[in-house]
Amino acid sequence: MSSDPAQDAAPFAQAPSAEVPSAEVSFARAPFTEALNALGPFFSVRQHAAGAAPRPPWQPMSRLAPGSDALLEHVAAVRAGLARTHGVPPERVESRVAASVAHLGLAARLLSPALALAVLRRRALAGSLDALWWQPVLGRPVPLSVAAEDTGAGAEGTGGGGPGTAHADASPAAFLGTYLADGPVAGLDAAFASLSVPPAVLRGNVASALHGATAAFAAGAGPGPAATARAALTRLLTGPALRGAVGTAPNGAFRRRSCCLIYRAAPDRAGPVCGDCVLLDRRRGRG
């Protein structure tokens, strides 16, 4: 496995489909979308009009509700992808393993543009899953679109439907803290908690996804924004949403204190682990 768990999960974290441009909804090329798109596919977003319903294969992310058909179908597709990779029937892959891997991939997809937008523009990406649409695809980051804020709607970060007015006095960590605790990530966590993914694993997935997003952002955004992103990461990892989810390896490297469980998809339940996994140093110690 690579050092980036989001990249490791990407082939399995989205259900198969193909990205098809909408013929009915015009996706604005607003400056904020151009800035995010330049950072790479995990950061890329489109924007659609508030209240619009993009054509299929676009789907509202709010359908990923606890116990929903959309959630179960997505996890089943991830399970099938993991099974194909390891040459086993889908029923040999534990459902909670597929659910955790799916959660990690989607958390990385939601957090990457949110981090970049908070750092670069002091804006929130979305107030809830209701403002986000996606296309379930396999093997690459899912296409993501955010609803444009209604004309005259409230300020960014107040639960509005999309990116709004920037506020220079709000820190990136404050925007992202709300995004984690009361926004789209909280909605995602609630959905996957209904599938028996332990809370510690969910928090570890989010911490891992945020760490990976910060590293990717820092690599392409320049020294100043990179330092701001790292400071926000440090604050968030010690904040209430993620406190206790991570630690450090003997060499000082980032380590989550839980495992995303992807290793259990292998036939012998002993597949490779991610580069930030709590099990990594234990395995090296046995070697």
BELVEN-V626300 format. One record per backbone hydrogen bond with DSSP energy under -0.5 kcal/mol. CO is the residue of the C=O (numbers start at 1). NH is the residue of the N-H. E is the energy in kcal/mol with one decimal. If there is no record, write none. Layout:
BEGIN
co=(CO,CO)
nh=(NH,NH)
e=(E,E)
END
This chain:
BEGIN
co=(2,3,4,4,5,6,7,9,9,10,24,25,26,28,30,30,31,32,33,34,36,37,40,40,42,46,47,48,49,52,55,59,60,61,63,63,65,68,69,70,71,72,73,74,75,76,77,78,79,80,81,82,83,83,84,89,90,92,94,95,96,97,98,99,100,101,102,103,104,105,106,107,108,109,110,111,112,113,114,115,116,117,117,117,118,122,128,129,129,131,132,133,134,135,135,143,144,145,146,150,155,160,163,165,167,171,172,173,174,175,176,177,178,178,179,179,183,184,185,186,187,188,189,190,191,192,192,193,196,198,198,199,200,201,202,203,204,205,206,207,208,209,210,211,212,213,214,215,216,217,217,218,222,223,224,225,226,227,228,229,230,231,232,233,234,236,236,239,239,242,245,247,249,253,255,258,261,262,263,263,266,274,276,277,279,280,281,282,283)
nh=(275,5,7,8,9,10,11,12,13,139,26,27,28,30,33,34,35,36,37,38,39,40,43,44,113,146,28,148,52,54,58,134,63,64,65,71,68,72,73,74,75,76,77,78,79,80,81,82,83,84,85,86,87,88,87,92,93,94,98,99,100,101,102,103,104,105,106,107,108,109,110,111,112,113,114,115,116,117,118,119,120,121,122,123,122,167,131,62,132,147,61,145,59,137,143,135,46,133,48,153,158,127,149,156,170,175,176,177,178,179,180,181,182,183,185,186,187,188,189,190,191,192,193,194,194,195,197,196,198,201,202,203,204,205,206,207,208,209,210,211,212,213,214,215,216,217,218,219,220,220,221,222,226,227,228,229,230,231,232,233,234,235,236,237,238,239,242,242,243,245,257,255,252,249,247,278,264,265,266,271,269,277,256,280,283,284,285,286,287)
e=(-1.6,-0.7,-0.5,-1.8,-2.4,-1.4,-0.6,-1.9,-1.7,-0.9,-0.5,-0.7,-0.7,-1.0,-0.7,-1.9,-2.2,-1.9,-3.0,-1.7,-1.7,-1.3,-1.2,-1.1,-0.6,-2.4,-1.3,-3.4,-2.3,-0.5,-2.0,-2.9,-1.7,-2.0,-2.3,-0.5,-2.4,-2.2,-2.8,-2.1,-2.4,-2.1,-2.0,-2.1,-2.7,-2.3,-2.1,-2.6,-2.3,-2.4,-2.0,-1.7,-0.9,-2.3,-0.7,-2.1,-1.8,-0.6,-1.9,-2.5,-2.3,-2.5,-2.4,-2.4,-2.5,-2.1,-2.2,-2.7,-2.2,-1.7,-2.3,-2.5,-2.0,-0.7,-1.0,-2.8,-2.1,-2.7,-2.2,-2.2,-3.0,-2.1,-0.6,-1.1,-0.8,-1.6,-1.4,-0.6,-1.5,-2.5,-2.8,-2.7,-2.7,-0.6,-0.6,-1.5,-2.2,-2.8,-1.9,-2.5,-1.5,-1.1,-0.8,-0.7,-1.7,-2.0,-2.7,-2.5,-1.8,-1.9,-2.1,-2.6,-2.8,-0.9,-1.3,-0.8,-1.8,-2.3,-2.8,-2.2,-1.8,-2.1,-2.2,-1.0,-0.6,-1.3,-1.2,-1.5,-0.6,-0.5,-2.2,-2.6,-2.1,-2.7,-2.3,-2.6,-2.7,-2.8,-2.6,-2.4,-2.6,-2.4,-2.3,-2.2,-2.3,-2.7,-2.9,-1.5,-0.7,-1.2,-1.6,-0.6,-2.2,-2.3,-2.0,-2.6,-2.4,-2.1,-2.1,-2.4,-2.4,-2.1,-2.5,-2.6,-0.9,-1.1,-0.6,-0.6,-1.7,-2.4,-2.8,-2.0,-2.5,-2.9,-3.9,-1.0,-1.8,-1.9,-1.2,-2.3,-2.2,-1.5,-2.5,-1.2,-2.3,-2.2,-2.2,-1.7,-1.5)
END
